Amino acid sequence: MVTRVLRMVAFAALALAAGCSGGGSGPDDNGCCPPDPTVNSCMHLGGYSPGGCQAVCDFFCSTNWRLETDAHGCSRWRYDTRAPLPGENLACFPAPDGGADAGPD
């Protein structure tokens, strides 16, 4: 179980790494990046980022998406994460083997 949780945490860290794609507009005069209008697999989350606006990709196991205002007054997407359910892989997709851990016979 500990190995599975550690793999999930490492997977989530990769999913949150910025820079899946460039593009998008830059920050406004207040340092706010505009959030994309809808949730997608690669998107600009928005929020305060005076150095530039980056896209983030692959939000596996994410839930409860909402637009919030950060401490700088910028609109940004926030979400929660959950652990995979029985029958799901570490990305919270249905596992091809039904989630069973195949061990040696």
N, C-alpha and C positions, 0 to 999 in steps of 0.2 A: 504494500500500500504506500509506503514512504517513497519508493522508487517511482511509482505512478504519479504521486503528487509532485515530486521534484521535476519529472519530465513535463508535467502540465505547466508548472511555473516557468520552466525554461522556454517552453513553447509559447506561452503568453508573452514573455519578454521579447521574443522575436517578433511576435505579431504586433507589438506596440512600437517597434523600432521605426523612427520617422524616415521618410525619404523613399517610400514606395514609388512615388512619382513626383516630379516637380510640378510646375504649372501652378494654376490658381493665381489669384491676385496677391499682392503684397499687403503688409499691414497698413492700416490707416494712420492718420496723424497721431492717434492715441496709442499706437502699438498693437491694435486689435486686428487679428486675422479673421476674415469672415468664415463662418462654418458653412459647409455644404448644406443645401436645402433638405436633402434626404439621406437616410442611412444607406450605405453601400459597402462593398467589400474593401474598397480603397476610397478614402475621402479626406477632406480637410476638416479637422475637428474644430477649428477656430480657437478663440481665446487670445490671451495676451502673449505676443511673441514679436517684439520689435525687431528681431534679427531676421525675420522672414517667415513665410508660411509654408509648411510642409504637409504632404499627404501621409497618412498612416494607413496600413492595410491589414486585412485578415483579423477580424475581431472574434476569434473562436470563443465559444462559450459565453458570449456577451448577451446581456438581457437588460431590460428596463432602460432603454435609451431615452434621453431627455435633453432639452436645451436648458442650460443654466447660465447665470451671469457669474463670472469669476471675480476675484478681489480687485481687479483693475477696471471692472465695469464692462468687460468684453463678453459677448455671447459665445458659448462653446458647448459642444456635445459632451455629455457624461454618460456613463453606463456602468453597470455592475457585471461581475463575472460569476459563473457558477461552476461547480464541479461536474464532470460528465456523469450522466445517469447510467444505471445498468443497461447494457446493450449499446452504449455509445463509445466511440473512440475518444482520444484525448482532445479532439477538436469539437466534441459534442455532436458529431454526426453519427448516424446509425452505423455500427461496426459491421463489416462484411461477415464476420464470424459470430455476430450476435453479442459481441463483447466478452465472449468466453476467453479466458486466458489459457491458451493451449500449452500444456506442459509436456515434458518427456513422458513417454509411456512406461 
